[in-house]
Amino acid sequence: MAARMTTRRDAVLREMGLAPVWRLRGGQAAEEPERAPLPAAQAGATRSAEAATAPSLPPAPIQADAPIARAAAPRRPASEHAPQQPAPSIPAAAAPRAAREAPGSTGPARVARIAMLDWDALEADIRACAACVLCERRKQAVPGVGDRRARWMLVGEAPGAEEDQRGEPFVGQAGRLLDNMLAAIGMERGRDVYIANAVKCRPPHNRTPERAEIAACTPYLERQIELIQPRLLVALGRPAAQALLEREVSISAARGKRFERNGIAVVVTYHPAYLLRNPQDKAKAWEDLCFARRMMAEVGP
């Protein structure tokens, strides 16, 4: 049985271009620039038998255009979840906007109201949000998708053009790369994973979200975290890291370190869209995934 599982894992890695192994490039990691819809770069990292980050899962370049490999991840029984005691929730049918809350409001009343919403009311509120200028040009807001009892919560930057069309995060080329990255560590979208963005509406021309736009969406992200109660938050990119850690963050300096948000472990890595433009940093992203997996093992069930 063990030999058959090893053969399956090796086949998954080969389909993704994750074999043989990587040698991490030296030098300081470059800062992540703003996102831009550029063609996906194709490149690979140099082979090295000494660069295996995890003994049981040798790293290698992640191919954006490889087929999405679905590696089975065992579903946690309900007994593994700590009893949740979220704040009292307002059902969707009983959660109209307060009459005193003007469109575009980001004040304490709005924050307090969002903190009381249940899932249905929360997603409806996100789709109707007019708290910043991004609502003026969006096709639709993108709340999030995945397992609402997940241990892993991945937070990206903001929706792109395809996400804006479909209303789901990470469905374009960057999303396919993210799916392959998850499959490489034995996980998949929707199974013990919830995916959201720091900003719920697409910024024009896929520009980096501004500070005020991140602040306007932070109450939504905070409520999603409270409802899910994940064990680990993975920040994909600098804007996501800033939203989760509530301070300026350098990706190159934050990689490989454990942070916390309200008692929840936080790991910082590159956004998949950045990796498409800078394939030389895929080795570093693989190292970050392995670090996150070790972190989850330390956090426990």
N, C-alpha and C positions, 0 to 999 in steps of 0.2 A: 504493500500500500504506500509506504514512504517513497519507494522508487517511482511509483506512478505519479504521485503528487509532485515530486521533483521534476519529472519529465514534463508535466503540464506547466509548471512554473517556468521552466526553461523555454518551452514553446511560446508562452505568453511574452516573455522578455525578448525572444528573437523576433516575433511579429512587430514589436514596438521598436526594435533596434536597440534594445537594452543589453546587448551582449556584444563583445565579451565583457570588458570592464573599463573603468575610466581612470585616468590619472588627472587629479585636480590641477588646474593651471595655477601657477604662482602669481603673486601680485595682489594688490588691493582691488576689491570688487568695485566696479564703477557704479556711480549713483544711477538709480533708475530714472530715465527721462520720462517726460509726459508721453502718454499713449498716443499713437497715431496709427491709422489703418493702413499699414504698409504691407507689402507682400511678405509671406513667411520665408524666413531664411532657412537654408538647408546646410547643415554643417554637422560634424561629428567631433567627438573628443578623442584624443590620442589614447591608444590602448596602453594599459599598464597593469601588470599582475599584482602590483603592490598597492593599488588604490581602492580596494574593495572596502566600502564604508561599513557594510553590515555583513558578517560572515555568512549568514543564511541567504542573502539576497544581493549578489554582486551588482554594483551600479554600472550603468552604461548610458549613452546618449538617448534622450527621449525624443522620438520622432513624432512631429506634429501630424504628419500625414499617414501614420500607420493606422491599421484597423483598430478600433477600440476593443481592447481585450478585457473581457469581463471575468475577473478572478473571483471565485466565490468567497464571500466573507460570511462567516456564521452569524446568524441573527441572534442578538442577545435576548434571552428570556426576560419577561417583564420583571422577574424577581431581582435582576441585577440593577435595576434602577432604584436609586434612593427615593424615598417618598417625597413627592413634590408638594410644596405648599405655596403656590403662586398667589399673588395678590388677587383679591376678589375680581372676577372678570365681568365685564359688561357684555351681554350677548349682542350679536350684530343687529338684531331688530330693535334693541333698546339703546343704541349708541349713536344718536344723532349728534352733530356738532353743537356745542353750546351756543346759544344765541349771542352771547357776549364775545365769542371768538371770531374775530374778523378774518376774512381770507388772508393768508400770508402770515398769520400770527405765529410767533415762535416763543411766546411768553410762558410763564409758569402754569397758567391754566391749561394750555395745550399739552405741556409735558405731563401734568398730573392726569389729564384725561386719557392720554395714550397709555399711561402706565396701568390703567384699569381695563384695557380692552382684551377680549379673548381673541382666538385665532381668526375667526371669521370677521369680526369687527375690525381687527387690526389690518387685515389685508384689504378690506373695503376702504378703510381710512387712508391707507397708502395709495390706493388707486385714485382716490378723490383729492389727494393732497394738493394744496396750492400755497405751500409755505415758502417757496422760493421761485425764482424766475425759470427754473428748469421745467416747470409744469406747462409753460407757454408753448413749448415746441416739441414736447414728447408726443408719441403716439399712444403709449400707455406706460404706466409705472410698472416696475418689476419687483414684487415683494421678496420672493425667494422660493426655494423648492427643496424637497428632500424629506428625510425622516424627522418628524417633529419630536422624537425622543432620542435623537442622535447623541453619541458621545463626542463626535467630531463636528465642529462647525467651521466652515471655510468662509471667509469674508473677503470679497473682492473690492474693486474700486467703484465702478458704476457700469450700467448697461451700455452695450455698444449698439450699432445699427440693427443687427439681427435680433438681439435681445429686446430692443424697443419694438420690433415688429411682432415678436412672438410672446412677449411677456414673461420670459423665463431667463434666469441668469446663465451665462456661460453655455450658449448654444452655437456659437460660431466656431471659427478655427481655434481660438484660444480655449473654448470649451472642450473641443475634441482632445487638445493637448492635456487639459486638466483631467479628463476621463482616463487617458492613458497613464498619467502620473499616478492616479489613484489605483488603477489596476496593477501597476507595478509593485505596490505594497499590499496587494491582496484586498483592495477595497473597491467600491463602486458607488456611483451616484445613487442616492436614495436608500442605501443600506448602511445604517449607522452614520450617515453623513447628511448634514444640512448645508445648503449653499445659499448665500445671500450677498448683497453688496452694501457697502457703507452708504452709498447714494442710490436711491431707488429710481431715478429718472436719468435718461441719457443726456449728458452735456453736449452742446452743439459741437459737431466735428470731432467728437470723442476726446475733447480736451480734458485735462485734469480737473476734477471738481475743485471749486474754490472753498475756502474755509467756511464761509457762511452757508454754502450748500451742504457741506458735511454736517455742520451744526444743526441745520434744519431737519436732517434725516436721523441724527443720533438718537432721539427718543424712540424711533421705530426700531432701530438696531438693538437698543437696550431692551426693549420689550420682547423682541424675538429671543434674545439671550435668556431673559428671565423665564420665558415660557418653555424653552428647550432644555435649559439647564445642562449645557454640554460640559464635558470634562476637559476639553481642549479647544482653544480657538486658534485657527491658523490665519494669519493676516497675509493676504496675497497682494503685495505692493505697498508703496509708501503711504498713499492716502488711507488705505484700510488700516495700516499699522497706527497712523496718527489718530484715526477715529477710535480704535480700540484702546490705545494707551493714553489718549488725550494729551499728547505733546508731540513736538517735532521729533521725527525719527529718521535716521540714516539706515537704509537697508544693509549696507555693507558693514556697519557697526553693530547692528541688531541681530544679524544672523548668528545662529548657534547659541543663543542665550534664551533663558527662560524668563518671561515676564508674567505678570498677573494682572487681571482685571476683576476686581471684586472677588478674589479668591479663586478665579479660574485661570489655569495656565494658558499663556499666549506664546505662540511661536511665529516668527516673522520670516517670510521668504519673498521671492520675486513673483510678480504677476505673470501668468502664462503668456499674455500678449507681449510683455517685455522679453520673454524667452524666445518668442518667435522672431523678434528683431535682433536678439543678441544670443544666438545659439551657443556661443562659447561659455555662457553662464549656466547652461543646463546641468553641468556637473555639480555646480554649487546648489542648484535647486534640488537635485537628487540627494545631496548630503543633508539638506534641510528636511526633506521628507523622512529620511532615516532617523534624524534627530527627533522629529515629531513622533515617530513611532516608538522610539525609546522613551520619550517623555510620557506617552500614553501608558506604557508599561509601568512606569514609575507611579503614575497617578492611580492606577489600579482600576478594577471593575466598578 
